[in-house]
Amino acid sequence: MLAGAAAAGLCFVALAGVAHLRATTPVEVFAEPVVNDTGRRDLDAVSRALTPVVVDGAIRIGSPVTPGKPTGPATARRRIALRSRLILWNGAPELAITAIEVDTGKAVWSGFAAGPIEALARNTTQRLATLEVPLERESRSRSTSLSFL
């Protein structure tokens, strides 16, 4: 009998954990086009090529991704815009990425993916992978109603 009560208690704890994970506010990510802020026109193609890399990196964090700038009124989802700028740092190209909460304008994460040009795509994907934890933590702190899938 005691074993049955313990098993029921464990089941309850497991279900409560699942309910907590499902209680987070869903996040929708917008991956805006990369802007070439280097002042060098020869890097326009690099900035255009990095836009799909940012989209791919954003998809890998597990949230729905809309390429382009956010439009429309606020929704039930928490909306995050990834704004990326190709810059020069000590003469080398680098991608500066900022995650901005659309409805508040608050920056919730930023990161830099260093060059050289040949390494920018790989470094961008690696840097965006660190965005997952802040998005989850921020989303959990803004919990809404429970939903089970």
N, C-alpha and C positions, 0 to 999 in steps of 0.2 A: 504494500500500500504506500509506503514511504517512497519507494522508487517511482511509483506512478505520479505522486505529487511532485517529485523532483523533475520528472520528465515534463509534466504540465507547466511547471515554473520555467523551465528552459525554453519551451515552446513560446510562452508568453514573452520572454525576454527577446527571443529572436524576432517575433512579430513586431514588437515595439521598435526594435532596431530598424527593420524594414520600413515601418511607418515613418520613422524619423528621417530616413534617407529620402523617402518619397515626399516629405513635407517641404522640401526646398522649392524655392521659386525657380521655374524653368528659365533658362538663359538662351537668348537668341543673339548670335554674333553677326555683325556686319563687317565684312572685310573691304574697306575702302581701297580704291586704287592707290598704289605707291606713287608718291610725288617725288620728282627729282629736284631736290633743293641744293644740289651741288653747284649750280651755276655753269655746269659743263654739259653742253648739248650732246656730246659723244656718249654720255651715260643715260640718255633717254631710253634707249633700248634695254638697258639693264634694269631700270626702274619698271618698265612695262613687263619685263620677264619675271620680276619678283612678285608682281601682283598675284599670279596663280599659286606661287609658293606660299604666300601668306594665307590664301584661301585654303590650300591643302593643310597647312599647319593648324589653322583654326578648326577645320573639320576633325582633325585628329584628337582635339580635346573633348569631343563628344557632344557638342552643342550644334543645333541647327545653324547653318551659315548662309547668309545672303550676300553674294558679291555686290559691292557698291555701297553707296551712302544710305543711311537709314532715312526712311520717309514715313509720313503718316503720324497719327496721334499715338500716345502711350497705349500699351496693351497690358494684358495680365503677365506677360513675360518680361523678365528683366532684359533690357536691350543694351548690348555692349558694342561699341564701334571700335574697330582696330584701325588706327590712323598710323600709316607708315610713311616715313620720309627717308629717301636716300640722301645721305650727307657725306661730307668729307671730314675725317678726323685725322689730323696730322698728315694730310694729303692722301689718305687711303679711304676708299668708299666703305661706308657702314650704314646699316639700316637701323633707324631709330623707330621703335614701335611703341605706341601708347594705346592702352585699352581705356576707353572713356565710357562711363555710364551715360547713355543717350539722354535719359529723362532728367538727369541732375547736372550733367556736365562735369561730374567728378572723375578725375583720373584714378583708376583702381589698380593699374599695373603699368609698368614700362620696362622696356628692355632694349638692348642693343645687340645686333648681329654684326660682328666685325668681318672685314674683308681679309684677304684680297678678293677681287671679283670672283675668282674661281671657287671660293669657299662660301660666298654669300648665301646661296640657296641652302646648303647643308646647315650652316650656322643659324639661318633664319628658322628652319624647322626645329632645330634643337632648342633655340631660345623660346619659341612659341610653346614648346612642351612644358615650360615652367609656368605658363599662364593658367593651367588647369587647377592647381591648388588654390591660388587666390580667388578664382571664380567660384570654386566649390565653397570655400570658407565664407566669402561674401554672400553667396546665395543662401547658405544655411542660416546666416545671421538674419536673413530677411524672410524667414519661413512664413508660409501661408497655410492654407487648409491642407489636411491630409488627402492624399489620393492614392489609390491602389491600382496597379496595372493588372 
